[in-house]
Amino acid sequence: MKAILLISGGFDSPVAGYLMQQKGVEIIAVHFSYEPFTDNGPELKSRKAAEHLKFKKFISINIGKEVQEIASKCEHRFYYVLSKRLMMKKAEEIAKKEGAEFLITGECLGQVGSQTLTNLRSITDAVKMQILRPLISYDKEEIIKIARKISTYEICIGPEVCDCLGPKNPATRSDVAEIKLQEEKLLI
């Protein structure tokens, strides 16, 4: 089996990829860069973690223009849900090209505003492909413990920058129909 792992440079996604790799899944790591709104630090951390864990392949895609459009044209409180939907759609396209059967994320239920049940439903709706979330019930301490064990903690330490364009008060509830209306404002 082959899967696309959405890898951010934080602690969670490398651990999710590692856990699935232990189940015999071949991992292709895909990083979405926010440059020029961030530097290339998250990409470098993601690449180093992917190499350390011996994932089959690493791909980086710049979505800076797309996330800027989301931030400027849509209701800002939905930024995280909309940007994750964008990433899922792009990851699904890559999965089809690479012959991957499903997507993997490091999402954990309730850890951040976009990871509530209704928001995860809105994100999942963006694609037809199955999304596996092996860390869904883990807390941050459990994830950090695994990251230390697999030696990705030191690689991934540092600020997370995925929120550089995000709102201070993100929506913790969303409705798929409402999110699709927001997407109609976009050219992407």
C-alpha positions as CSV (number, residue, x, y, z in Angstrom):
1,M,0.0,0.0,0.0
2,K,1.1,3.5,-0.8
3,A,-0.2,6.8,0.8
4,I,0.4,10.5,0.7
5,L,1.3,12.0,4.1
6,L,0.6,15.8,4.5
7,I,3.7,16.9,6.4
8,S,4.0,20.3,8.0
9,G,7.3,20.5,9.8
10,G,5.6,20.1,13.2
11,F,5.7,17.1,15.5
12,D,2.4,15.4,14.6
13,S,2.7,14.6,10.9
14,P,6.1,12.7,11.0
15,V,4.7,10.7,13.9
16,A,1.5,9.9,11.9
17,G,3.7,8.8,8.9
18,Y,5.9,6.7,11.1
19,L,3.0,4.9,12.7
20,M,1.5,4.1,9.3
21,Q,4.9,3.1,7.9
22,Q,5.1,0.5,10.8
23,K,1.9,-1.0,9.4
24,G,3.6,-1.6,6.0
25,V,2.4,1.6,4.2
26,E,4.8,3.2,1.8
27,I,4.9,6.9,2.5
28,I,5.2,9.8,0.1
29,A,5.5,13.0,2.1
30,V,3.9,16.2,0.7
31,H,4.7,19.5,2.2
32,F,2.8,22.7,1.4
33,S,5.0,25.8,1.6
34,Y,3.5,29.2,2.6
35,E,6.4,31.1,1.1
36,P,6.7,34.2,0.9
37,F,4.7,34.5,4.1
38,T,7.1,32.2,5.9
39,D,10.7,31.3,5.3
40,N,11.6,27.8,4.1
41,G,12.2,26.5,7.6
42,P,9.1,24.3,7.7
43,E,10.0,22.8,4.4
44,L,13.5,22.1,5.5
45,K,12.2,20.4,8.8
46,S,9.7,18.4,6.8
47,R,12.3,17.2,4.3
48,K,14.8,16.3,7.1
49,A,12.1,14.4,9.0
50,A,11.0,12.5,5.8
51,E,14.6,11.6,5.0
52,H,15.3,10.5,8.6
53,L,12.2,8.2,8.6
54,K,13.2,7.0,5.1
55,F,9.9,7.9,3.5
56,K,9.9,6.9,-0.2
57,K,9.6,10.4,-1.6
58,F,9.3,14.0,-0.6
59,I,7.4,16.6,-2.6
60,S,7.0,20.3,-1.8
61,I,4.3,22.5,-3.3
62,N,4.1,26.3,-2.8
63,I,0.5,27.4,-2.0
64,G,1.4,30.9,-0.8
65,K,-0.8,32.7,-3.4
66,E,-3.7,30.4,-2.8
67,V,-3.7,30.8,1.0
68,Q,-3.3,34.6,0.5
69,E,-6.5,34.5,-1.6
70,I,-8.3,32.5,1.0
71,A,-7.3,35.0,3.7
72,S,-8.3,38.0,1.7
73,K,-11.6,36.8,0.0
74,C,-13.2,34.5,2.4
75,E,-14.7,34.9,5.9
76,H,-11.4,34.9,7.9
77,R,-12.8,32.6,10.6
78,F,-12.9,29.8,8.1
79,Y,-9.3,30.2,6.9
80,Y,-8.0,27.0,8.5
81,V,-10.8,24.8,7.2
82,L,-10.5,26.3,3.7
83,S,-6.7,26.0,3.6
84,K,-6.8,22.4,4.7
85,R,-9.4,21.6,2.1
86,L,-7.1,23.1,-0.5
87,M,-4.2,20.9,0.7
88,M,-6.4,17.8,0.7
89,K,-7.5,18.5,-2.9
90,K,-3.9,19.0,-4.0
91,A,-2.7,15.9,-2.1
92,E,-5.5,13.9,-3.8
93,E,-4.2,15.0,-7.2
94,I,-0.7,13.9,-6.3
95,A,-2.0,10.6,-4.9
96,K,-3.7,9.8,-8.2
97,K,-0.4,10.5,-10.1
98,E,1.7,8.5,-7.6
99,G,-0.7,5.5,-7.4
100,A,-1.4,6.1,-3.7
101,E,-4.5,4.7,-2.2
102,F,-5.2,7.2,0.6
103,L,-4.1,10.3,2.5
104,I,-2.6,10.6,6.0
105,T,-2.6,13.6,8.3
106,G,-1.3,14.3,11.8
107,E,-4.6,15.8,12.9
108,C,-5.7,15.2,16.5
109,L,-9.3,15.8,17.7
110,G,-9.6,19.1,19.5
111,Q,-5.9,20.0,19.5
112,V,-6.5,23.2,17.5
113,G,-9.6,25.0,16.3
114,S,-9.7,23.4,12.9
115,Q,-9.6,19.9,14.4
116,T,-13.2,19.7,15.8
117,L,-15.6,17.1,14.6
118,T,-17.6,19.5,12.3
119,N,-14.4,21.1,10.9
120,L,-12.9,17.7,10.2
121,R,-16.1,16.7,8.4
122,S,-15.8,19.9,6.3
123,I,-12.2,19.1,5.5
124,T,-12.8,15.4,4.7
125,D,-15.6,16.4,2.3
126,A,-13.1,18.2,0.0
127,V,-11.9,14.8,-1.4
128,K,-13.2,11.5,-2.5
129,M,-10.1,9.6,-1.3
130,Q,-10.0,8.1,2.2
131,I,-8.2,10.2,4.8
132,L,-6.5,8.4,7.7
133,R,-5.8,10.2,10.9
134,P,-3.8,7.8,13.0
135,L,-3.3,10.4,15.8
136,I,-7.0,11.4,16.1
137,S,-7.2,10.4,19.8
138,Y,-3.7,11.2,20.9
139,D,-2.8,14.1,23.1
140,K,0.3,16.3,22.5
141,E,2.3,14.6,25.3
142,E,1.8,11.2,23.7
143,I,2.9,12.5,20.3
144,I,6.0,14.3,21.7
145,K,6.9,11.0,23.5
146,I,6.8,9.1,20.1
147,A,8.7,12.0,18.3
148,R,11.5,11.7,20.9
149,K,11.6,7.9,20.5
150,I,11.9,8.1,16.7
151,S,14.3,11.1,16.9
152,T,12.1,13.6,15.0
153,Y,11.5,15.8,18.0
154,E,14.8,17.7,17.6
155,I,14.3,17.9,13.8
156,C,10.8,19.5,14.2
157,I,11.3,21.7,17.2
158,G,10.7,25.4,16.7
159,P,7.8,27.6,15.9
160,E,4.9,26.4,13.8
161,V,4.1,28.9,11.0
162,C,1.0,27.4,9.4
163,D,-1.0,30.1,11.2
164,C,0.8,33.1,9.7
165,L,-2.3,34.2,7.8
166,G,-4.9,32.7,10.1
167,P,-7.4,34.4,12.4
168,K,-7.0,34.9,16.1
169,N,-10.5,33.4,16.6
170,P,-10.9,30.6,14.1
171,A,-14.3,28.9,13.6
172,T,-14.5,25.8,15.7
173,R,-17.7,24.7,14.0
174,S,-18.4,24.7,10.3
175,D,-21.0,23.4,7.9
176,V,-20.0,21.8,4.6
177,A,-22.5,23.9,2.6
178,E,-21.3,27.1,4.2
179,I,-17.6,26.2,3.4
180,K,-18.5,25.5,-0.2
181,L,-20.1,28.9,-0.5
182,Q,-16.9,30.4,0.7
183,E,-14.9,28.5,-1.9
184,E,-17.0,30.0,-4.6
185,K,-15.3,33.3,-3.9
186,L,-12.0,31.8,-4.9
187,L,-10.3,31.5,-8.3
188,I,-8.2,28.6,-7.2
